[in-house]
């Protein structure tokens, strides 16, 4: 059996409902620091090295995030099947 439930709420309401912390201020500090650091990068190599240092978990984190996005796109393009092409096991 498959049941779909749609809930209309703002991202703030969803965050509160799920009990997630408000990280708005931390995000603002992170973005400001990243913006200021990028202003000092004069060329592509400096920018790439800066990205490796600032990004969470460095280059490994970026590659892991890229794989996550690629697998999500693959699933969306296959109509909900797993990236391996096998249908999901709905119970």
Helices and strands as residue ranges (DSSP letters): H 11-18, H 24-39, H 44-54, H 58-77
